[in-house]
């Protein structure tokens, strides 16, 4: 059941990744393209959420943070 829910989300191939820079910045990528930079408290909050999540949950966190990806328009890129 979890697999079918992941498949419907469009995140089953793990399109999101991130990199923490060490200067209280986190860069989030979608299919290798940088889509957002989080700074300060937002970066710290993101890292806290991501550290307690498994891989599919991490994908969902990044999808929600980027904003544009919650309406299904990621297919237009």
Biopython code that builds the backbone (N, CA, C, O; Angstrom):
import numpy as np
from Bio.PDB.StructureBuilder import StructureBuilder

atoms = [
    (1, "UNK", "N", (0.822, -1.196, 0.000)),
    (1, "UNK", "CA", (0.000, 0.000, 0.000)),
    (1, "UNK", "C", (0.862, 1.255, 0.000)),
    (1, "UNK", "O", (0.520, 2.229, -0.670)),
    (2, "UNK", "N", (1.957, 1.257, 0.724)),
    (2, "UNK", "CA", (2.832, 2.423, 0.741)),
    (2, "UNK", "C", (3.374, 2.700, -0.648)),
    (2, "UNK", "O", (3.447, 3.856, -1.065)),
    (3, "UNK", "N", (3.760, 1.640, -1.381)),
    (3, "UNK", "CA", (4.308, 1.817, -2.718)),
    (3, "UNK", "C", (3.347, 2.516, -3.654)),
    (3, "UNK", "O", (3.763, 3.389, -4.415)),
    (4, "UNK", "N", (2.060, 2.156, -3.623)),
    (4, "UNK", "CA", (1.099, 2.789, -4.519)),
    (4, "UNK", "C", (0.895, 4.254, -4.162)),
    (4, "UNK", "O", (0.698, 5.082, -5.052)),
    (5, "UNK", "N", (0.938, 4.583, -2.896)),
    (5, "UNK", "CA", (0.803, 5.977, -2.485)),
    (5, "UNK", "C", (2.008, 6.791, -2.930)),
    (5, "UNK", "O", (1.855, 7.940, -3.342)),
    (6, "UNK", "N", (3.211, 6.214, -2.855)),
    (6, "UNK", "CA", (4.401, 6.903, -3.330)),
    (6, "UNK", "C", (4.326, 7.102, -4.834)),
    (6, "UNK", "O", (4.711, 8.156, -5.341)),
    (7, "UNK", "N", (3.835, 6.100, -5.553)),
    (7, "UNK", "CA", (3.749, 6.186, -7.000)),
    (7, "UNK", "C", (2.818, 7.324, -7.411)),
    (7, "UNK", "O", (3.124, 8.068, -8.343)),
    (8, "UNK", "N", (1.704, 7.461, -6.737)),
    (8, "UNK", "CA", (0.757, 8.526, -7.058)),
    (8, "UNK", "C", (1.325, 9.902, -6.757)),
    (8, "UNK", "O", (0.924, 10.881, -7.386)),
    (9, "UNK", "N", (2.240, 9.996, -5.818)),
    (9, "UNK", "CA", (2.775, 11.300, -5.435)),
    (9, "UNK", "C", (3.745, 11.847, -6.465)),
    (9, "UNK", "O", (4.039, 13.042, -6.442)),
    (10, "UNK", "N", (4.257, 11.012, -7.377)),
    (10, "UNK", "CA", (5.243, 11.465, -8.344)),
    (10, "UNK", "C", (6.641, 11.551, -7.753)),
    (10, "UNK", "O", (7.551, 12.088, -8.384)),
    (11, "UNK", "N", (6.817, 11.029, -6.555)),
    (11, "UNK", "CA", (8.105, 11.121, -5.875)),
    (11, "UNK", "C", (8.815, 9.773, -5.805)),
    (11, "UNK", "O", (9.848, 9.647, -5.147)),
    (12, "UNK", "N", (8.265, 8.767, -6.482)),
    (12, "UNK", "CA", (8.820, 7.423, -6.367)),
    (12, "UNK", "C", (10.234, 7.308, -6.927)),
    (12, "UNK", "O", (10.969, 6.396, -6.546)),
    (13, "UNK", "N", (10.630, 8.205, -7.818)),
    (13, "UNK", "CA", (11.991, 8.141, -8.356)),
    (13, "UNK", "C", (12.936, 9.116, -7.649)),
    (13, "UNK", "O", (14.036, 9.381, -8.135)),
    (14, "UNK", "N", (12.509, 9.644, -6.513)),
    (14, "UNK", "CA", (13.314, 10.529, -5.661)),
    (14, "UNK", "C", (13.916, 11.703, -6.444)),
    (14, "UNK", "O", (15.137, 11.809, -6.559)),
    (15, "UNK", "N", (13.059, 12.588, -6.983)),
    (15, "UNK", "CA", (13.555, 13.705, -7.796)),
    (15, "UNK", "C", (14.227, 14.814, -6.991)),
    (15, "UNK", "O", (14.968, 15.618, -7.558)),
    (16, "UNK", "N", (13.984, 14.875, -5.680)),
    (16, "UNK", "CA", (14.544, 15.950, -4.862)),
    (16, "UNK", "C", (15.832, 15.522, -4.177)),
    (16, "UNK", "O", (16.012, 14.362, -3.809)),
    (17, "UNK", "N", (16.721, 16.495, -4.018)),
    (17, "UNK", "CA", (17.930, 16.304, -3.224)),
    (17, "UNK", "C", (18.235, 17.635, -2.551)),
    (17, "UNK", "O", (17.636, 18.658, -2.882)),
    (18, "UNK", "N", (19.164, 17.616, -1.611)),
    (18, "UNK", "CA", (19.519, 18.865, -0.938)),
    (18, "UNK", "C", (20.982, 18.840, -0.536)),
    (18, "UNK", "O", (21.616, 17.787, -0.472)),
    (19, "UNK", "N", (21.499, 20.034, -0.268)),
    (19, "UNK", "CA", (22.869, 20.176, 0.214)),
    (19, "UNK", "C", (22.896, 21.277, 1.254)),
    (19, "UNK", "O", (22.463, 22.398, 0.990)),
    (20, "UNK", "N", (23.405, 20.959, 2.440)),
    (20, "UNK", "CA", (23.590, 21.959, 3.494)),
    (20, "UNK", "C", (24.984, 22.548, 3.310)),
    (20, "UNK", "O", (25.958, 21.808, 3.168)),
    (21, "UNK", "N", (25.082, 23.882, 3.311)),
    (21, "UNK", "CA", (26.362, 24.523, 3.013)),
    (21, "UNK", "C", (27.216, 24.782, 4.236)),
    (21, "UNK", "O", (28.408, 25.054, 4.093)),
    (22, "UNK", "N", (26.662, 24.709, 5.420)),
    (22, "UNK", "CA", (27.425, 24.996, 6.624)),
    (22, "UNK", "C", (27.381, 26.463, 7.012)),
    (22, "UNK", "O", (27.911, 26.835, 8.059)),
    (23, "UNK", "N", (26.769, 27.297, 6.205)),
    (23, "UNK", "CA", (26.613, 28.725, 6.503)),
    (23, "UNK", "C", (25.141, 29.025, 6.773)),
    (23, "UNK", "O", (24.624, 30.075, 6.391)),
    (24, "UNK", "N", (24.474, 28.072, 7.443)),
    (24, "UNK", "CA", (23.037, 28.166, 7.700)),
    (24, "UNK", "C", (22.243, 28.343, 6.410)),
    (24, "UNK", "O", (21.280, 29.109, 6.354)),
    (25, "UNK", "N", (22.665, 27.622, 5.379)),
    (25, "UNK", "CA", (21.948, 27.603, 4.109)),
    (25, "UNK", "C", (21.746, 26.159, 3.687)),
    (25, "UNK", "O", (22.600, 25.301, 3.907)),
    (26, "UNK", "N", (20.594, 25.914, 3.077)),
    (26, "UNK", "CA", (20.307, 24.610, 2.490)),
    (26, "UNK", "C", (19.831, 24.861, 1.068)),
    (26, "UNK", "O", (18.923, 25.661, 0.840)),
    (27, "UNK", "N", (20.442, 24.180, 0.124)),
    (27, "UNK", "CA", (20.053, 24.266, -1.280)),
    (27, "UNK", "C", (19.221, 23.032, -1.600)),
    (27, "UNK", "O", (19.644, 21.909, -1.325)),
    (28, "UNK", "N", (18.043, 23.233, -2.177)),
    (28, "UNK", "CA", (17.179, 22.110, -2.547)),
    (28, "UNK", "C", (17.124, 22.041, -4.068)),
    (28, "UNK", "O", (16.938, 23.046, -4.754)),
    (29, "UNK", "N", (17.294, 20.819, -4.570)),
    (29, "UNK", "CA", (17.336, 20.569, -6.011)),
    (29, "UNK", "C", (16.187, 19.658, -6.426)),
    (29, "UNK", "O", (15.757, 18.792, -5.664)),
    (30, "UNK", "N", (15.703, 19.865, -7.636)),
    (30, "UNK", "CA", (14.717, 18.981, -8.251)),
    (30, "UNK", "C", (15.310, 18.508, -9.562)),
    (30, "UNK", "O", (15.556, 19.306, -10.466)),
    (31, "UNK", "N", (15.536, 17.217, -9.663)),
    (31, "UNK", "CA", (16.161, 16.611, -10.838)),
    (31, "UNK", "C", (17.476, 17.311, -11.191)),
    (31, "UNK", "O", (17.782, 17.534, -12.362)),
    (32, "UNK", "N", (18.244, 17.650, -10.159)),
    (32, "UNK", "CA", (19.558, 18.255, -10.347)),
    (32, "UNK", "C", (19.572, 19.755, -10.530)),
    (32, "UNK", "O", (20.644, 20.357, -10.592)),
    (33, "UNK", "N", (18.413, 20.370, -10.618)),
    (33, "UNK", "CA", (18.312, 21.818, -10.806)),
    (33, "UNK", "C", (17.939, 22.482, -9.480)),
    (33, "UNK", "O", (16.956, 22.106, -8.842)),
    (34, "UNK", "N", (18.731, 23.468, -9.077)),
    (34, "UNK", "CA", (18.445, 24.165, -7.819)),
    (34, "UNK", "C", (17.124, 24.907, -7.945)),
    (34, "UNK", "O", (16.910, 25.660, -8.895)),
    (35, "UNK", "N", (16.232, 24.684, -6.967)),
    (35, "UNK", "CA", (14.916, 25.322, -7.027)),
    (35, "UNK", "C", (14.638, 26.259, -5.862)),
    (35, "UNK", "O", (13.760, 27.116, -5.962)),
    (36, "UNK", "N", (15.373, 26.116, -4.748)),
    (36, "UNK", "CA", (15.132, 27.003, -3.606)),
    (36, "UNK", "C", (16.354, 26.994, -2.689)),
    (36, "UNK", "O", (17.088, 26.009, -2.610)),
    (37, "UNK", "N", (16.549, 28.109, -2.005)),
    (37, "UNK", "CA", (17.586, 28.228, -0.979)),
    (37, "UNK", "C", (16.892, 28.581, 0.329)),
    (37, "UNK", "O", (16.130, 29.545, 0.396)),
    (38, "UNK", "N", (17.157, 27.802, 1.360)),
    (38, "UNK", "CA", (16.633, 28.088, 2.697)),
    (38, "UNK", "C", (17.768, 28.669, 3.525)),
    (38, "UNK", "O", (18.905, 28.205, 3.445)),
    (39, "UNK", "N", (17.455, 29.684, 4.321)),
    (39, "UNK", "CA", (18.479, 30.336, 5.140)),
    (39, "UNK", "C", (18.021, 30.423, 6.589)),
    (39, "UNK", "O", (16.825, 30.423, 6.880)),
    (40, "UNK", "N", (18.996, 30.496, 7.493)),
    (40, "UNK", "CA", (18.726, 30.735, 8.908)),
    (40, "UNK", "C", (17.793, 29.723, 9.533)),
    (40, "UNK", "O", (18.015, 28.515, 9.440)),
    (41, "UNK", "N", (16.737, 30.226, 10.176)),
    (41, "UNK", "CA", (15.781, 29.380, 10.887)),
    (41, "UNK", "C", (15.063, 28.394, 9.984)),
    (41, "UNK", "O", (14.779, 27.269, 10.394)),
    (42, "UNK", "N", (14.767, 28.806, 8.752)),
    (42, "UNK", "CA", (14.096, 27.884, 7.823)),
    (42, "UNK", "C", (15.015, 26.718, 7.480)),
    (42, "UNK", "O", (14.569, 25.575, 7.381)),
    (43, "UNK", "N", (16.298, 27.012, 7.300)),
    (43, "UNK", "CA", (17.264, 25.950, 7.008)),
    (43, "UNK", "C", (17.394, 25.006, 8.201)),
    (43, "UNK", "O", (17.414, 23.787, 8.028)),
    (44, "UNK", "N", (17.481, 25.555, 9.397)),
    (44, "UNK", "CA", (17.589, 24.719, 10.604)),
    (44, "UNK", "C", (16.344, 23.853, 10.783)),
    (44, "UNK", "O", (16.453, 22.668, 11.099)),
    (45, "UNK", "N", (15.164, 24.437, 10.584)),
    (45, "UNK", "CA", (13.919, 23.680, 10.702)),
    (45, "UNK", "C", (13.836, 22.557, 9.681)),
    (45, "UNK", "O", (13.395, 21.450, 9.993)),
    (46, "UNK", "N", (14.264, 22.851, 8.460)),
    (46, "UNK", "CA", (14.275, 21.840, 7.407)),
    (46, "UNK", "C", (15.186, 20.677, 7.794)),
    (46, "UNK", "O", (14.798, 19.514, 7.677)),
    (47, "UNK", "N", (16.392, 20.991, 8.252)),
    (47, "UNK", "CA", (17.345, 19.939, 8.609)),
    (47, "UNK", "C", (16.824, 19.088, 9.763)),
    (47, "UNK", "O", (17.072, 17.883, 9.805)),
    (48, "UNK", "N", (16.117, 19.696, 10.683)),
    (48, "UNK", "CA", (15.525, 18.945, 11.792)),
    (48, "UNK", "C", (14.451, 17.982, 11.277)),
    (48, "UNK", "O", (14.420, 16.814, 11.667)),
    (49, "UNK", "N", (13.566, 18.480, 10.397)),
    (49, "UNK", "CA", (12.512, 17.619, 9.834)),
    (49, "UNK", "C", (13.112, 16.467, 9.038)),
    (49, "UNK", "O", (12.697, 15.317, 9.182)),
    (50, "UNK", "N", (14.080, 16.782, 8.207)),
    (50, "UNK", "CA", (14.676, 15.801, 7.304)),
    (50, "UNK", "C", (15.435, 14.724, 8.086)),
    (50, "UNK", "O", (15.469, 13.563, 7.678)),
    (51, "UNK", "N", (16.043, 15.113, 9.210)),
    (51, "UNK", "CA", (16.860, 14.160, 9.976)),
    (51, "UNK", "C", (16.016, 13.064, 10.617)),
    (51, "UNK", "O", (16.529, 11.984, 10.908)),
    (52, "UNK", "N", (14.749, 13.321, 10.838)),
    (52, "UNK", "CA", (13.859, 12.338, 11.466)),
    (52, "UNK", "C", (12.970, 11.609, 10.466)),
    (52, "UNK", "O", (12.049, 10.897, 10.868)),
    (53, "UNK", "N", (13.228, 11.773, 9.171)),
    (53, "UNK", "CA", (12.355, 11.209, 8.141)),
    (53, "UNK", "C", (13.083, 10.137, 7.329)),
    (53, "UNK", "O", (14.300, 10.189, 7.149)),
    (54, "UNK", "N", (12.304, 9.159, 6.841)),
    (54, "UNK", "CA", (12.891, 8.189, 5.916)),
    (54, "UNK", "C", (12.909, 8.810, 4.515)),
    (54, "UNK", "O", (12.409, 9.919, 4.327)),
    (55, "UNK", "N", (13.473, 8.113, 3.545)),
    (55, "UNK", "CA", (13.669, 8.679, 2.209)),
    (55, "UNK", "C", (12.371, 9.172, 1.552)),
    (55, "UNK", "O", (12.356, 10.290, 1.038)),
    (56, "UNK", "N", (11.282, 8.387, 1.546)),
    (56, "UNK", "CA", (10.048, 8.900, 0.940)),
    (56, "UNK", "C", (9.499, 10.133, 1.670)),
    (56, "UNK", "O", (8.986, 11.056, 1.038)),
    (57, "UNK", "N", (9.611, 10.139, 2.997)),
    (57, "UNK", "CA", (9.151, 11.304, 3.768)),
    (57, "UNK", "C", (10.018, 12.527, 3.469)),
    (57, "UNK", "O", (9.508, 13.645, 3.397)),
    (58, "UNK", "N", (11.323, 12.320, 3.294)),
    (58, "UNK", "CA", (12.211, 13.427, 2.937)),
    (58, "UNK", "C", (11.778, 14.045, 1.613)),
    (58, "UNK", "O", (11.773, 15.267, 1.464)),
    (59, "UNK", "N", (11.415, 13.197, 0.649)),
    (59, "UNK", "CA", (10.955, 13.696, -0.645)),
    (59, "UNK", "C", (9.702, 14.552, -0.477)),
    (59, "UNK", "O", (9.579, 15.606, -1.101)),
    (60, "UNK", "N", (8.779, 14.103, 0.360)),
    (60, "UNK", "CA", (7.541, 14.849, 0.580)),
    (60, "UNK", "C", (7.825, 16.182, 1.264)),
    (60, "UNK", "O", (7.223, 17.196, 0.910)),
    (61, "UNK", "N", (8.730, 16.197, 2.237)),
    (61, "UNK", "CA", (9.100, 17.446, 2.918)),
    (61, "UNK", "C", (9.658, 18.441, 1.902)),
    (61, "UNK", "O", (9.274, 19.610, 1.899)),
    (62, "UNK", "N", (10.560, 17.978, 1.044)),
    (62, "UNK", "CA", (11.156, 18.880, 0.050)),
    (62, "UNK", "C", (10.121, 19.343, -0.969)),
    (62, "UNK", "O", (10.148, 20.498, -1.394)),
    (63, "UNK", "N", (9.208, 18.455, -1.366)),
    (63, "UNK", "CA", (8.154, 18.841, -2.306)),
    (63, "UNK", "C", (7.273, 19.937, -1.713)),
    (63, "UNK", "O", (6.917, 20.893, -2.402)),
    (64, "UNK", "N", (6.925, 19.799, -0.453)),
    (64, "UNK", "CA", (6.068, 20.797, 0.195)),
    (64, "UNK", "C", (6.791, 22.124, 0.377)),
    (64, "UNK", "O", (6.194, 23.185, 0.189)),
    (65, "UNK", "N", (8.061, 22.078, 0.736)),
    (65, "UNK", "CA", (8.820, 23.313, 0.962)),
    (65, "UNK", "C", (8.986, 24.105, -0.325)),
    (65, "UNK", "O", (8.959, 25.336, -0.297)),
    (66, "UNK", "N", (9.156, 23.427, -1.446)),
    (66, "UNK", "CA", (9.349, 24.151, -2.701)),
    (66, "UNK", "C", (8.080, 24.857, -3.160)),
    (66, "UNK", "O", (8.150, 25.789, -3.961)),
    (67, "UNK", "N", (6.926, 24.428, -2.668)),
    (67, "UNK", "CA", (5.679, 25.134, -2.962)),
    (67, "UNK", "C", (5.088, 24.844, -4.320)),
    (67, "UNK", "O", (3.939, 24.409, -4.393)),
    (68, "UNK", "N", (5.802, 25.059, -5.383)),
    (68, "UNK", "CA", (5.265, 24.856, -6.726)),
    (68, "UNK", "C", (4.926, 23.406, -6.998)),
    (68, "UNK", "O", (4.173, 23.117, -7.928)),
    (69, "UNK", "N", (5.454, 22.499, -6.223)),
    (69, "UNK", "CA", (5.289, 21.090, -6.506)),
    (69, "UNK", "C", (4.077, 20.477, -5.841)),
    (69, "UNK", "O", (3.840, 19.278, -5.989)),
    (70, "UNK", "N", (3.303, 21.260, -5.113)),
    (70, "UNK", "CA", (2.133, 20.689, -4.457)),
    (70, "UNK", "C", (0.881, 20.786, -5.316)),
    (70, "UNK", "O", (-0.164, 20.255, -4.940)),
    (71, "UNK", "N", (0.965, 21.446, -6.446)),
    (71, "UNK", "CA", (-0.206, 21.598, -7.301)),
    (71, "UNK", "C", (-0.132, 20.740, -8.562)),
    (71, "UNK", "O", (-1.005, 20.824, -9.426)),
    (72, "UNK", "N", (0.903, 19.921, -8.666)),
    (72, "UNK", "CA", (1.018, 19.048, -9.827)),
    (72, "UNK", "C", (1.679, 19.695, -11.022)),
    (72, "UNK", "O", (1.702, 19.092, -12.094)),
    (73, "UNK", "N", (2.225, 20.910, -10.888)),
    (73, "UNK", "CA", (2.812, 21.568, -12.045)),
    (73, "UNK", "C", (4.267, 21.183, -12.270)),
    (73, "UNK", "O", (4.924, 21.766, -13.132)),
    (74, "UNK", "N", (4.790, 20.211, -11.515)),
    (74, "UNK", "CA", (6.163, 19.784, -11.723)),
    (74, "UNK", "C", (6.345, 19.118, -13.082)),
    (74, "UNK", "O", (7.469, 19.019, -13.574)),
    (75, "UNK", "N", (5.254, 18.662, -13.693)),
    (75, "UNK", "CA", (5.335, 18.007, -14.997)),
    (75, "UNK", "C", (5.568, 19.008, -16.120)),
    (75, "UNK", "O", (5.911, 18.605, -17.231)),
    (76, "UNK", "N", (5.395, 20.273, -15.868)),
    (76, "UNK", "CA", (5.563, 21.297, -16.904)),
    (76, "UNK", "C", (7.018, 21.665, -17.128)),
    (76, "UNK", "O", (7.332, 22.328, -18.117)),
    (77, "UNK", "N", (7.906, 21.262, -16.251)),
    (77, "UNK", "CA", (9.319, 21.643, -16.378)),
    (77, "UNK", "C", (10.032, 20.803, -17.386)),
    (77, "UNK", "O", (11.226, 20.993, -17.613)),
]
sb = StructureBuilder()
sb.init_structure("model")
sb.init_model(0)
sb.init_chain("A")
sb.init_seg("    ")
for serial, (resi, resn, name, xyz) in enumerate(atoms, 1):
    if name == "N":
        sb.init_residue(resn, " ", resi, " ")
    sb.init_atom(name, np.array(xyz, "f"), 0.0, 1.0, " ", f" {name:<3s}", serial, name[0])
structure = sb.get_structure()
